[in-house]
Amino acid sequence: MSLSRQDVLHVASLARLEVNEAEMESLVSDLTSILEYAEELQQLDLTGVLPMSYVGMLQTVTRPDVVGSSLSDDEALANGPDVEEQQFRVPAVLEG
């Protein structure tokens, strides 16, 4: 399967991407290669192969959620450069 410049421009438009002429030839070539590889994968005989939801057999390592010692409110607020009414005061990030 070979993609045309129009195909790449259409896909870029759908993805709301701007494509300039300098990268067009590379994108046509790269996307064509990707689609050709996908076609090769579709030809594989997967009879007897069970579907997997993930490739690795790793398990998430977790630990119990245990309450430990922590700073008191006053100790935590003592580390802040600007405190007001038992809260850290920070510069506004939204206008309004």
N, C-alpha and C positions, 0 to 999 in steps of 0.2 A: 504494500500500500504506500503510495506516495502522496504527500500533502502538497497543495499548491500554496502560493502566497496568499490567495484569497481565503483558504481554509485557516491559515494561521491568523490572518487579520480578523476573521470571524470569531475564532476562539478567544483572541485577545479582547475583542469587543465584548463578548459575553462575560469575560473575567474583569472587565473595566480596566484593562491594561493598555498603556501606550507602547507601541512598538515602532522603533525608528528603523530606517533603512540599513544602518550599520549592523544591527542585530538580526535582521530578517532572514538572511541566508542561513545563519547559524541555527535559528529557531526552526526553520523549515526542515533542515537536516536532522536536528536533534529530535523533534517531535515525530518525524517519519521513522527514525530508528526506534523510538519508544513504542510506537504502534506496531512496527514489524516484530519487535520482541514479544509484545502482547499476543500477536497472532501465533507466534511459535509456541507460546505457553498454552494457548487454547488447543493446540494439536497434540499435547501430551496425553498418553493413556493413563488415566488415574483410576482405573478399575481396581478396586480393593483398597484404595487409599482413603482412610477416614479423614473427613474434614477437620481442621483445627481452627480454633478461634485465635490462637497465637502460636508463634513458631517455637519459642523457648519453653522449657519446662520449669522456669523459675517461679518461685512463690514469693509473695510479698512478705517481707520480714517485719513483724510488728512487735510492739512491747505493750504490756498492760499500761493503762492510763492510771497512774498512781499519783495522788496528791503528795507533794513534797514541800520542803521549806521554801519560802519565798519572801520577798521584801514586803514590808508593810506599806500602806499608801504613802505615809510621810517619808519613808526611806526612798521609795521610787520617785516621788515628786521632788525630793532634794537633789536629784540628778538632772533635773530639767532646768534650762536656762531661763524660762519664763513660765511661771505658774500663776493661775488665777482661779479662785474658787475650787480648789482641790482638783484642778485639771491642768494638763499641759496646754499652754497657749502657743499656737503656731500661726504663721502668716496665712492670710486668706489665699486660697487657690482658685476660687470661683468668684466671678464678679456678680454683684447682685444687690 
